[in-house]
Amino acid sequence: MIMRDTDRALVQAATAVAKLRCRSDNHTVAAAVRSTDGRVFSGVNVYHFTGGPCAEVVALGAAATQGAGELEAIVAVGDRGRGVLPPCGRCRQVLLDYFPSIKVIVGPPDGLRAIPIADLLPETYVWSDQQVEVPAGPRAALWPVPVVPGVRQAAED
């Protein structure tokens, strides 16, 4: 896929965040994501030995916090001039599940391209395709919802 000017600007945005905010071993990757209305949201990874969130997931959370709807492109950039990084497997799955039409910017500096997330995750697991239909009726057969004294139960949709 051909890189558009808006894609190059997204790489520049993530690069700027990496230079400004990735200054320790706790934050080594920055990501920027663009919504269909042109807004850009960024995030950095939160390294933790338990596998803290990647920069892409943090950027998705930032976009959701700001009320972004559909997202059209995302890129991750490593600190210390490492350039564009491809998303890990977990991030690829999250991106596909939430934004199946999103483009991901990948490749070497002289060959960056924006490709559909599905191209990065062939023969993918689609969560919604694997769900068992639960027959309508009493919820008694499902796991019971614990009742905590003094806590109001959430209303069902």
LINCOR-V490201 format. One record per residue. N is the residue number from 0. PSI is psi in whole degrees, 0 to 359 (NA if undefined). OMEGA is omega as a letter, one per 40 degrees, with the letter a starting at -180 (NA if undefined). Layout:
n=N psi=PSI omega=OMEGA
n=N psi=PSI omega=OMEGA
//
This chain:
n=0 psi=146 omega=a
n=1 psi=140 omega=i
n=2 psi=128 omega=i
n=3 psi=167 omega=i
n=4 psi=322 omega=i
n=5 psi=330 omega=i
n=6 psi=318 omega=i
n=7 psi=321 omega=i
n=8 psi=325 omega=i
n=9 psi=319 omega=i
n=10 psi=317 omega=i
n=11 psi=321 omega=i
n=12 psi=314 omega=i
n=13 psi=322 omega=i
n=14 psi=318 omega=i
n=15 psi=318 omega=i
n=16 psi=319 omega=i
n=17 psi=317 omega=a
n=18 psi=322 omega=a
n=19 psi=321 omega=a
n=20 psi=344 omega=a
n=21 psi=82 omega=a
n=22 psi=17 omega=i
n=23 psi=172 omega=i
n=24 psi=348 omega=i
n=25 psi=338 omega=a
n=26 psi=103 omega=a
n=27 psi=354 omega=a
n=28 psi=138 omega=i
n=29 psi=151 omega=i
n=30 psi=152 omega=i
n=31 psi=139 omega=a
n=32 psi=143 omega=a
n=33 psi=133 omega=i
n=34 psi=166 omega=a
n=35 psi=341 omega=i
n=36 psi=8 omega=i
n=37 psi=355 omega=i
n=38 psi=148 omega=a
n=39 psi=135 omega=i
n=40 psi=145 omega=a
n=41 psi=166 omega=i
n=42 psi=164 omega=i
n=43 psi=154 omega=i
n=44 psi=159 omega=i
n=45 psi=88 omega=a
n=46 psi=137 omega=i
n=47 psi=146 omega=a
n=48 psi=343 omega=i
n=49 psi=0 omega=i
n=50 psi=46 omega=i
n=51 psi=169 omega=a
n=52 psi=143 omega=i
n=53 psi=162 omega=a
n=54 psi=323 omega=a
n=55 psi=317 omega=a
n=56 psi=321 omega=i
n=57 psi=319 omega=i
n=58 psi=322 omega=i
n=59 psi=319 omega=i
n=60 psi=320 omega=i
n=61 psi=319 omega=i
n=62 psi=316 omega=i
n=63 psi=320 omega=i
n=64 psi=326 omega=a
n=65 psi=7 omega=i
n=66 psi=20 omega=i
n=67 psi=145 omega=i
n=68 psi=244 omega=a
n=69 psi=140 omega=i
n=70 psi=141 omega=a
n=71 psi=337 omega=a
n=72 psi=150 omega=i
n=73 psi=151 omega=i
n=74 psi=147 omega=i
n=75 psi=143 omega=a
n=76 psi=134 omega=i
n=77 psi=155 omega=i
n=78 psi=174 omega=i
n=79 psi=36 omega=i
n=80 psi=22 omega=a
n=81 psi=348 omega=i
n=82 psi=195 omega=a
n=83 psi=134 omega=i
n=84 psi=140 omega=i
n=85 psi=151 omega=i
n=86 psi=149 omega=i
n=87 psi=173 omega=a
n=88 psi=318 omega=i
n=89 psi=316 omega=i
n=90 psi=322 omega=i
n=91 psi=316 omega=a
n=92 psi=316 omega=i
n=93 psi=314 omega=i
n=94 psi=315 omega=a
n=95 psi=318 omega=a
n=96 psi=318 omega=a
n=97 psi=323 omega=a
n=98 psi=73 omega=a
n=99 psi=345 omega=i
n=100 psi=6 omega=a
n=101 psi=147 omega=i
n=102 psi=143 omega=i
n=103 psi=129 omega=i
n=104 psi=123 omega=a
n=105 psi=170 omega=i
n=106 psi=172 omega=i
n=107 psi=163 omega=a
n=108 psi=323 omega=a
n=109 psi=6 omega=a
n=110 psi=35 omega=i
n=111 psi=145 omega=i
n=112 psi=153 omega=i
n=113 psi=116 omega=a
n=114 psi=153 omega=i
n=115 psi=142 omega=a
n=116 psi=325 omega=a
n=117 psi=331 omega=i
n=118 psi=336 omega=i
n=119 psi=351 omega=a
n=120 psi=65 omega=a
n=121 psi=157 omega=i
n=122 psi=46 omega=a
n=123 psi=158 omega=i
n=124 psi=123 omega=i
n=125 psi=109 omega=a
n=126 psi=312 omega=a
n=127 psi=332 omega=i
n=128 psi=342 omega=a
n=129 psi=3 omega=a
n=130 psi=138 omega=i
n=131 psi=133 omega=i
n=132 psi=127 omega=i
n=133 psi=124 omega=a
n=134 psi=146 omega=i
n=135 psi=149 omega=i
n=136 psi=192 omega=a
n=137 psi=146 omega=a
n=138 psi=6 omega=a
n=139 psi=330 omega=a
n=140 psi=344 omega=i
n=141 psi=169 omega=i
n=142 psi=137 omega=i
n=143 psi=145 omega=i
n=144 psi=122 omega=a
n=145 psi=144 omega=i
n=146 psi=120 omega=a
n=147 psi=121 omega=a
n=148 psi=137 omega=i
n=149 psi=3 omega=a
n=150 psi=128 omega=i
n=151 psi=130 omega=i
n=152 psi=143 omega=i
n=153 psi=142 omega=i
n=154 psi=143 omega=i
n=155 psi=150 omega=i
n=156 psi=NA omega=NA
//
